[in-house]
Amino acid sequence: MAGEDLIKAARAGSRDAFRRLVEEHQGAVRSFLMRTLGNAADADDLAQETFLAAWSSLWLYQGRSSVKTWLCGIAWKKALTHLRSRGREARRLDQLEGPGPVRETHDERLDAQAALAGLPAEQRAAVALCLGADFSHAEAAEALKLPLGTIKSHVQRGRLKMLAAFGGSDE
C-alpha cells in the first residue's frame, strides 16, 4: 500500500495503516533529525513527536508532496522549536556561568557531524535533506517551507563550508 493510501486508511481510523506509515518513514525522519540536531536521543524524541503530530493532523495532508516530505516538514518544525529552546537554555547558562574557554580538538573539526552542526539551522536542514537524505531541492523546499532558490543556495553554501571544514576544495 502506497503512502497516500496509508494516509487515507489512517484517516478512516486504521491504526494498522498508520503503524505501517511510521515503519515506512521512521528511518528517513530519524536520519534527518539526527543530521539536523546532531544528537541521537533528541532525534529519537523528536521523531516520536513528529509521528504523534502527524497522527493528530492527518486531515492536513493534501497530497501536494510525498508523505516523506510532509513528515520531514513536521520534523523540521519540531527541530526548530527544539533548537530555539536549546539556544535559550544555553544563553541562560552562559549568563549564570560566564564565558568559558572554547576547546576544539583536531578530531572534532574533522568530524562530519561537527561540521554539519556548525552550519546555521536552515542551512543544516537543507544539507541534511538534499545531501544526506537524497531529497530533491524541490522536495526540501516543500518540507522546509522555503523558496527553491533559498534551498539551492543553502545546499551550495553548506557544502562549501563542510568541504572547507575538511580542508577540501570545490574542484
BAFI-3210 file (N, C-alpha, C; in Angstrom, 3 decimals, decimal comma, padded with zeros to 6 digits):
// residues 171
n [1|2|3|4|5|6|7|8|9|10|11|12|13|14|15|16|17|18|19|20|21|22|23|24|25|26|27|28|29|30|31|32|33|34|35|36|37|38|39|40|41|42|43|44|45|46|47|48|49|50|51|52|53|54|55|56|57|58|59|60|61|62|63|64|65|66|67|68|69|70|71|72|73|74|75|76|77|78|79|80|81|82|83|84|85|86|87|88|89|90|91|92|93|94|95|96|97|98|99|100|101|102|103|104|105|106|107|108|109|110|111|112|113|114|115|116|117|118|119|120|121|122|123|124|125|126|127|128|129|130|131|132|133|134|135|136|137|138|139|140|141|142|143|144|145|146|147|148|149|150|151|152|153|154|155|156|157|158|159|160|161|162|163|164|165|166|167|168|169|170|171]
n.u [000,854|000,620|002,037|000,136|-002,229|-002,068|-002,312|-004,972|-006,328|-005,588|-006,787|-009,368|-009,460|-007,802|-005,499|-003,518|-002,747|-001,580|000,505|002,027|002,732|004,383|006,425|007,427|008,501|009,978|012,765|013,805|012,875|014,050|016,768|017,042|016,485|018,562|020,815|020,232|020,057|022,198|022,248|021,444|019,560|017,881|016,976|015,526|013,490|012,223|011,438|009,456|007,650|007,096|005,650|003,476|002,346|001,755|-000,196|-002,285|-002,830|-003,569|-005,578|-004,653|-002,882|-002,556|-001,702|-000,053|002,627|005,102|004,502|006,696|008,029|006,135|006,130|008,818|008,710|007,070|008,780|010,887|009,730|009,406|012,100|013,103|011,756|012,860|015,603|015,510|014,677|016,820|018,799|017,934|018,195|020,976|021,895|020,918|022,417|024,996|024,861|024,707|027,080|029,122|031,543|033,368|036,385|036,938|037,263|038,509|039,143|041,389|040,250|037,506|037,075|037,382|035,334|032,408|029,851|030,279|031,043|028,687|027,007|027,968|026,815|024,336|020,936|018,794|020,307|021,705|019,575|018,704|020,984|021,108|018,763|018,994|021,631|022,099|019,783|018,882|016,868|015,201|015,907|013,493|011,750|012,904|012,509|009,739|009,342|010,681|009,455|010,491|011,698|012,596|015,005|016,333|016,789|018,535|020,747|021,366|022,148|024,366|026,105|026,349|027,546|029,989|031,044|031,274|033,103|035,296|035,736|036,818|039,141|039,083|038,570|036,519|036,823]
n.v [-001,177|002,168|005,319|007,467|006,018|004,741|006,940|007,699|005,423|005,523|007,917|007,069|005,671|003,476|002,083|000,287|000,940|003,428|002,651|001,184|003,241|004,738|002,832|002,693|005,250|006,071|005,754|007,610|010,020|009,992|009,934|012,386|014,134|013,450|014,268|016,959|017,776|016,559|014,785|011,721|010,931|013,180|013,220|010,817|011,366|013,598|012,476|010,736|012,659|013,898|011,925|011,634|014,163|014,047|012,033|013,315|015,273|014,277|014,952|017,287|016,651|016,966|015,820|017,176|016,959|014,379|011,785|011,372|013,815|015,539|014,532|015,043|017,773|018,319|017,295|019,109|021,467|020,703|020,347|022,961|024,287|022,903|023,568|026,337|026,405|025,087|026,944|029,165|028,086|027,639|030,279|031,243|029,674|030,555|033,177|032,720|031,297|032,618|033,406|030,667|028,750|027,897|024,825|022,918|019,986|018,468|016,162|016,651|018,794|017,544|015,819|014,805|015,232|017,292|019,296|019,615|020,406|022,924|024,549|027,070|026,690|026,439|026,073|023,770|021,957|021,939|020,887|018,411|017,186|017,290|016,408|014,408|012,838|012,387|014,028|015,919|019,281|020,628|019,030|019,370|022,111|022,185|020,649|022,180|024,561|026,729|029,013|027,705|028,666|029,564|027,169|025,939|027,690|027,440|024,732|024,725|026,619|025,393|022,956|023,899|025,030|022,741|021,287|022,992|022,679|020,192|020,631|020,532|021,301|022,947|021,666]
n.w [000,000|-000,891|000,320|000,301|000,204|002,636|004,318|003,749|004,697|007,379|008,109|008,005|010,275|010,657|012,621|012,086|009,492|009,957|011,634|009,799|008,100|009,793|010,212|007,621|007,183|009,395|009,540|007,656|008,756|011,337|010,601|009,231|011,374|013,107|011,653|011,557|014,242|015,555|017,661|018,927|020,894|021,128|018,489|018,382|020,268|019,075|016,667|017,524|018,495|016,085|014,667|016,360|016,091|013,379|013,360|014,703|012,898|010,432|008,642|007,529|005,535|002,120|-000,205|-001,979|-001,849|-001,305|001,131|002,768|002,491|003,636|006,276|007,011|006,938|009,138|011,069|010,808|011,803|014,473|015,113|014,813|016,909|019,056|018,738|019,137|021,796|023,009|022,438|023,948|026,500|026,589|026,467|028,908|030,695|030,021|030,937|033,652|034,213|032,884|030,292|028,966|028,259|024,845|023,510|020,996|019,433|017,078|015,947|016,318|014,583|012,182|012,090|010,535|011,574|013,382|011,632|010,192|012,248|012,693|010,846|010,060|011,247|009,239|006,931|007,633|007,807|005,127|003,847|005,155|004,225|001,350|000,687|002,514|002,712|000,200|-000,914|-003,416|-004,506|-004,732|-003,189|-000,668|-000,364|-000,169|002,171|004,112|003,859|002,425|-000,122|-003,369|-004,522|-002,242|-000,899|-002,723|-002,583|000,150|000,253|-001,470|-000,195|002,308|001,591|000,639|003,007|004,566|003,062|003,342|006,074|006,107|004,879|002,155|-001,365|-003,841|-006,245]
ca.u [000,000|001,414|001,933|-001,139|-003,279|-001,958|-002,895|-006,433|-006,787|-005,405|-007,859|-010,606|-009,380|-006,951|-004,241|-002,541|-002,232|-000,661|001,699|002,811|003,266|005,504|007,505|007,975|009,172|010,696|014,203|014,092|012,626|015,110|018,037|017,000|016,593|019,905|021,740|019,883|020,284|023,479|022,097|020,543|018,446|016,954|016,373|014,515|012,364|011,501|010,794|008,199|006,770|006,696|004,589|002,285|001,755|001,193|-001,431|-003,349|-003,102|-003,700|-006,507|-003,940|-002,124|-003,379|-001,155|000,732|004,005|005,132|004,277|008,008|008,270|005,204|006,615|010,049|008,292|006,644|010,008|011,642|009,082|009,770|013,532|013,265|011,313|013,877|016,827|015,266|014,650|018,198|019,534|017,547|018,796|022,420|022,107|020,705|023,586|026,128|024,692|024,992|028,448|030,092|032,191|034,383|037,298|036,440|038,255|038,118|040,231|041,556|039,262|036,172|036,999|037,302|034,134|031,335|028,739|030,661|030,990|027,263|026,452|028,440|026,029|023,085|019,878|018,115|021,308|021,954|018,412|018,727|022,074|020,720|017,761|019,440|022,863|022,080|018,584|018,560|015,708|015,466|015,799|012,061|011,188|013,415|011,822|008,381|009,418|011,150|008,628|011,398|011,753|013,517|016,312|016,955|017,280|019,719|021,896|021,725|022,878|025,672|026,938|026,619|028,506|031,293|031,525|031,693|034,365|036,348|035,996|037,634|040,341|038,933|038,235|035,323|037,255]
ca.v [000,000|003,393|006,276|008,197|005,058|004,546|008,145|007,597|004,377|006,022|008,904|006,309|005,066|002,290|002,236|-000,551|001,719|004,449|001,928|000,877|004,523|005,028|001,897|003,011|006,542|006,462|005,837|008,885|011,109|009,937|010,292|013,835|014,797|013,203|015,164|018,342|018,069|016,033|014,064|010,591|010,928|014,237|012,784|009,814|012,047|014,438|011,591|010,332|013,825|014,114|010,985|011,986|015,335|013,587|011,303|014,249|016,218|013,543|015,674|018,383|016,168|017,172|015,092|018,030|016,486|012,985|011,612|011,568|015,255|016,078|014,146|015,775|019,144|018,322|017,098|020,366|022,390|020,209|020,613|024,401|024,582|022,329|024,362|027,623|026,130|024,787|028,213|029,966|027,442|027,893|031,684|031,372|029,087|031,467|034,326|032,271|030,815|033,477|032,748|029,671|028,522|027,065|023,794|022,137|019,093|018,208|015,145|017,251|019,608|016,663|015,006|015,305|015,716|018,595|020,255|019,853|021,152|024,294|025,317|027,632|025,671|026,217|025,540|022,395|021,151|021,787|019,958|017,085|016,608|017,141|015,628|013,256|012,004|012,305|014,813|016,899|020,635|020,959|018,329|020,040|023,405|021,897|020,183|023,248|025,750|027,790|029,109|026,790|029,319|029,592|025,803|025,720|028,428|026,823|023,487|025,077|027,231|024,374|022,015|024,575|025,149|021,416|020,989|023,785|022,075|019,013|021,032|020,240|022,407|022,725|021,259]
ca.w [000,000|-001,021|001,414|000,271|000,562|004,084|004,935|003,614|005,605|008,748|008,321|008,221|011,597|010,712|013,347|011,407|008,362|010,485|012,095|008,604|007,655|010,693|009,902|006,306|007,130|010,613|009,270|006,984|009,713|012,355|009,976|009,018|012,676|013,633|010,944|011,876|015,655|015,984|018,917|018,695|021,851|020,706|017,231|018,718|020,920|018,114|015,691|018,162|018,483|014,693|014,300|017,142|015,441|012,100|013,668|015,060|011,810|009,161|007,783|006,869|004,377|000,934|-001,341|-002,885|-001,747|-000,853|002,564|003,404|002,522|004,636|007,606|007,299|007,228|010,542|011,856|010,781|012,752|015,813|015,304|015,026|018,280|019,941|018,625|019,799|023,233|023,401|022,385|025,115|027,672|026,553|026,823|030,357|031,359|029,802|031,822|035,012|034,355|032,218|029,157|029,273|027,135|023,759|023,199|019,831|019,058|015,651|015,569|016,248|013,381|011,024|012,212|009,669|012,385|013,923|010,523|009,920|013,385|012,616|009,883|010,582|011,304|007,953|006,018|008,080|007,421|003,673|003,538|005,657|003,337|-000,044|000,563|003,404|002,578|-001,233|-001,320|-004,468|-003,968|-004,653|-002,027|000,536|-000,279|000,321|003,558|004,996|003,591|001,982|-001,581|-004,028|-004,646|-000,913|-000,657|-003,570|-002,037|001,432|-000,013|-002,035|000,849|003,321|001,028|000,621|004,386|005,029|002,363|003,990|007,389|005,871|004,174|000,737|-002,250|-004,651|-007,594]
c.u [000,898|001,133|000,600|-002,303|-003,265|-002,545|-004,416|-006,989|-006,671|-006,463|-009,190|-010,580|-008,494|-005,632|-003,132|-001,926|-001,251|000,618|002,604|003,449|004,492|006,684|008,205|008,845|009,997|012,195|014,586|013,926|013,721|016,445|018,119|017,192|017,983|020,915|021,490|020,275|021,638|023,431|021,051|019,342|017,406|016,237|015,276|013,273|011,543|010,864|009,460|007,194|006,248|005,531|003,325|001,571|001,110|-000,137|-002,576|-003,659|-003,158|-004,569|-005,832|-003,175|-003,028|-002,808|-000,365|002,205|003,957|004,879|005,583|008,322|007,400|005,706|007,909|009,761|007,829|007,868|010,826|011,047|009,423|011,233|013,778|012,878|012,351|015,152|016,662|015,303|016,060|019,037|019,215|018,186|020,299|022,719|021,913|021,903|024,809|026,052|025,036|026,471|029,496|030,780|033,276|035,287|036,649|037,554|037,733|039,308|040,266|040,505|037,861|036,012|036,837|036,040|033,006|030,174|029,046|030,605|029,545|026,641|026,880|027,672|024,812|021,942|019,216|019,070|021,588|020,803|018,394|019,805|021,692|019,710|018,326|020,673|022,843|020,912|018,089|017,242|016,116|015,386|014,333|011,407|011,638|012,723|010,415|008,415|009,760|010,358|009,504|011,377|012,837|014,915|017,063|017,537|018,557|020,939|022,320|022,558|024,272|026,597|027,308|027,657|029,903|031,876|032,001|032,991|035,523|036,723|036,888|038,907|040,282|038,666|037,028|035,672|036,812]
c.v [001,237|004,349|007,000|007,287|004,793|005,739|008,057|006,571|004,831|007,066|008,221|005,557|003,845|002,589|001,415|000,198|002,778|003,803|001,615|002,141|004,905|004,125|002,245|004,275|006,900|006,576|007,170|010,052|011,149|010,389|011,801|014,570|014,612|014,132|016,625|018,702|017,593|015,236|012,976|010,596|011,983|013,838|011,753|010,461|012,845|013,618|011,102|011,473|014,107|013,197|011,193|013,184|014,932|012,862|012,278|015,245|015,522|014,291|016,827|017,934|016,233|016,523|015,941|017,657|015,028|012,938|011,844|013,056|015,919|015,779|014,874|017,251|019,294|018,195|018,381|021,371|021,992|020,536|022,097|024,797|024,093|023,174|025,724|027,453|025,877|026,059|029,100|029,400|027,715|029,343|031,903|030,825|029,977|032,666|033,951|031,951|031,757|032,716|031,788|029,471|027,618|026,098|022,960|021,280|018,935|017,213|015,740|018,071|018,742|015,803|015,609|015,860|017,074|019,657|020,606|020,690|022,616|025,165|025,937|026,615|025,405|025,613|024,075|021,491|020,912|020,789|018,539|016,426|016,322|016,252|014,370|012,313|011,918|012,958|015,666|018,276|021,023|020,286|018,990|021,392|023,217|021,505|021,318|024,546|026,961|027,854|028,187|027,397|029,369|028,223|025,564|026,454|027,870|025,558|023,808|025,661|026,217|023,376|022,625|024,710|023,798|020,989|021,724|023,192|020,840|019,349|020,756|021,497|022,017|022,296|019,867]
c.w [000,000|000,135|001,459|000,618|002,065|004,829|004,901|004,592|007,059|009,073|008,617|009,545|011,718|011,410|012,688|010,222|008,861|010,999|010,915|008,027|008,486|010,359|008,596|006,326|008,366|010,388|008,640|007,949|010,769|011,800|009,742|010,337|013,280|012,964|011,323|013,303|016,166|017,272|018,735|019,635|021,483|019,420|017,485|019,321|019,918|017,000|016,250|018,141|017,078|014,324|015,125|016,516|014,112|012,334|013,942|013,942|010,447|008,158|007,038|005,618|003,149|-000,322|-002,327|-002,871|-001,306|000,657|003,320|003,532|003,581|006,045|007,968|007,540|008,664|011,446|011,916|011,762|014,188|016,112|015,555|016,444|019,278|019,930|019,300|021,316|023,753|023,404|023,572|026,376|027,733|026,936|028,323|031,118|031,204|030,728|033,263|035,211|033,795|031,100|029,626|028,074|026,089|023,403|022,046|019,438|017,551|015,172|015,423|014,972|012,143|011,025|011,370|010,475|012,979|012,837|010,200|011,025|013,361|011,636|010,565|010,406|009,957|006,933|006,337|007,657|005,916|003,248|003,970|004,726|001,948|-000,197|001,415|003,195|001,142|-001,620|-002,513|-003,812|-003,789|-003,450|-000,724|000,722|000,275|001,802|004,516|004,833|003,279|000,461|-002,157|-004,149|-003,325|-000,588|-001,463|-003,012|-000,688|001,208|-000,545|-000,966|001,925|002,855|001,022|002,028|004,914|004,341|003,011|005,336|007,252|005,114|002,686|-000,067|-003,076|-006,068|-007,909]
res [m|a|g|e|d|l|i|k|a|a|r|a|g|s|r|d|a|f|r|r|l|v|e|e|h|q|g|a|v|r|s|f|l|m|r|t|l|g|n|a|a|d|a|d|d|l|a|q|e|t|f|l|a|a|w|s|s|l|w|l|y|q|g|r|s|s|v|k|t|w|l|c|g|i|a|w|k|k|a|l|t|h|l|r|s|r|g|r|e|a|r|r|l|d|q|l|e|g|p|g|p|v|r|e|t|h|d|e|r|l|d|a|q|a|a|l|a|g|l|p|a|e|q|r|a|a|v|a|l|c|l|g|a|d|f|s|h|a|e|a|a|e|a|l|k|l|p|l|g|t|i|k|s|h|v|q|r|g|r|l|k|m|l|a|a|f|g|g|s|d|e]
***
